[in-house]
Amino acid sequence: MGEEVKRTTYDRTHRREYRRKVQVCLDVFETMLSQCSFDSDQPLTGMEIECNLVDGDYQPAMTNRSVLDAIGDPAYQTELGAYNIEFNVPPRLLSGRTGLDLERDVRASLNDAERKAGSDGAHIVMIGILPTLMPEHLSEGWMSESTRYVALNESIFDARGEDIPINISGPEPLSWQAASIAPESACTSMQLHLQLAPGDFAAHWNAAQMLAGPQLALGANSPTSSDTSCGPKPGSNCSRNPPTPGPRN
């Protein structure tokens, strides 16, 4: 998972072999489930945090390679966009003060990463979709330097045979024909992982689905700040009280 690949294009032979290997993995997984071959006595939790990089004017900074070199921590990796990085928090036992310890460690690591990113002229921003991201930012030079991402893009468009239409209705509609998977790079998130015993999975899965709605309502980005509408209208100035880049806030 996440390892680099050697080629960017795949033919039918490659795809058949891939499906064969996936089926082998599924068969092994089914056998392990039936035999309870899992170390699941103590639940574990981990976290992935996908972040955006911006410059001093809050414009996307396509510099994740140099920023990662400055951070120098293998827990930080590239994501699809050159303005994205991902922070992988190591798993830990889900007991006692784990939640508080997780917050402390994540905050300390992100603050250190922000300080090091600043030496490269970039800032780390944790926000779902970067409000300053425009279609022109996703025309060229937007993708991270990785054969894996090129292969992903080529495979998707080989299968589709056409551009991807994006149509979002509402007060500020968007209609766009995407010639690459670049729009996917705009969608960043924070993901909590939970390792459980196989027998406990269904109940926890159902509970997670029930909580998804309230979580989204509480955590989604708000277009209103200090009771003043600050939506991304063309020509609007939302910089009266701009947020400070970096995870401290």
Protein Blocks (a to p, Z undefined) as FASTA:
>chain_A
ZZacfbfbdcfklmmmmmmmmmmmmmmmmmmmmnopacfkbccdddddddddddfkopac
dfklmmmmmnopakbccdfblkbccddddddddehjlmmmmmmmmmmmmmmmmmmmmmno
pacdddfbdcklcfklmmgokaccdfklmmmmmmmmmmnopacddddedjbdcddddfbf
klmmmmgcddddddddfklmmmmmmmmmmmmmmmmmmmpccfbehhiacbfbehiacklm
gcdedjkZZ
